[in-house]
Amino acid sequence: HTLIDSEEPQNNLDFLIFTGSSLSESKVFGTESWEDVQDRIALNTTAPIILTKLCLPDLTLSAGQIIVFNGSQSRVTVPLQSISCATQHGTMAFFLTLRCELEMIKSPVKV
């Protein structure tokens, strides 16, 4: 039984914890392959969003928490880390916005 196969919330998820992201090699942006860029976006930004969407019903039933540990690149820019900075900024923006949305609808889930 997996989250993806589940049609009904299971009420057995108290925490969803994100502990980091993949950092790119020190390259100037234009030198990375398009595949590397897409992979980093998928891993650092798209995956946490999809996983959060899948887990929200269970977290709501258990009044759970989403915990995000994001690197300093989510708040500052770092030369030669343009893709990592961009994906971490995007991920942090998603979770800050999600927190506001959940508070607005008085959800028991905390971010």
C-alpha positions in Angstrom: 0.0 0.0 0.0 1.5 3.3 -1.0 0.5 7.0 -0.8 0.0 7.1 -4.6 -2.3 4.0 -4.5 -4.3 5.2 -1.5 -7.7 6.7 -2.2 -8.5 7.4 1.4 -6.3 9.1 4.0 -4.8 6.6 6.4 -4.4 8.9 9.5 -0.9 7.5 10.2 1.4 10.3 9.2 2.4 12.8 11.8 5.4 14.5 10.2 6.7 15.2 6.7 10.4 16.2 6.9 12.4 17.7 4.1 16.1 17.8 5.0 17.9 19.3 2.0 18.4 19.5 -1.7 20.9 18.5 -4.3 23.7 21.1 -4.9 25.0 21.5 -8.4 28.6 21.3 -9.4 30.4 24.7 -9.5 29.6 25.6 -13.1 28.6 28.7 -14.8 24.9 28.4 -15.6 25.2 28.1 -19.4 27.6 25.2 -19.1 25.2 22.8 -17.5 23.2 20.4 -19.7 19.5 20.9 -20.0 19.0 17.4 -18.5 21.0 18.4 -15.4 18.9 21.5 -15.0 15.7 19.6 -15.3 16.9 16.9 -12.9 17.8 19.5 -10.3 14.4 21.3 -10.6 12.6 17.9 -10.3 14.5 16.8 -7.3 14.8 20.1 -5.4 11.4 21.7 -6.2 8.9 19.5 -7.9 9.4 16.4 -5.7 8.7 18.2 -2.4 5.6 19.8 -3.9 4.2 16.5 -5.2 5.1 14.7 -2.0 3.4 17.4 0.1 0.3 17.2 -2.0 0.1 13.5 -1.6 0.6 13.6 2.2 -1.7 16.6 3.1 -4.8 14.5 3.6 -3.0 12.2 6.1 -1.3 15.1 7.8 -4.7 16.9 8.1 -6.3 13.9 9.8 -3.4 13.6 12.3 -3.0 17.4 12.7 0.6 16.8 11.5 3.5 19.0 10.8 5.7 19.7 7.7 9.3 20.5 8.7 11.6 22.0 6.1 15.3 22.3 6.5 16.6 24.3 3.6 20.1 25.5 3.0 21.3 29.1 3.0 20.9 29.1 -0.7 17.2 29.5 -0.2 17.8 33.0 1.2 21.0 34.3 -0.5 22.6 34.0 -3.9 25.9 32.1 -4.3 28.0 32.5 -7.4 28.3 29.3 -9.5 25.2 27.9 -7.8 22.4 29.5 -9.9 20.3 26.4 -10.3 20.6 25.3 -6.7 19.8 28.8 -5.5 16.8 29.1 -7.8 15.3 25.7 -6.8 15.8 26.3 -3.1 14.3 29.8 -3.4 11.3 28.2 -5.2 10.9 25.5 -2.6 11.1 27.9 0.3 8.5 30.2 -1.4 6.2 27.2 -1.8 6.3 26.2 1.8 6.0 29.8 3.1 2.9 30.3 0.9 1.5 26.9 1.9 1.8 27.9 5.5 -0.3 31.0 4.9 -2.9 29.1 2.9 -3.2 26.4 5.6 -3.6 29.1 8.3 -6.2 30.9 6.1 -8.4 27.8 6.0 -7.7 26.9 9.6 -6.1 23.6 8.8 -4.6 21.7 11.7 -1.4 21.1 9.6 1.6 23.2 10.6 4.5 24.2 8.4 
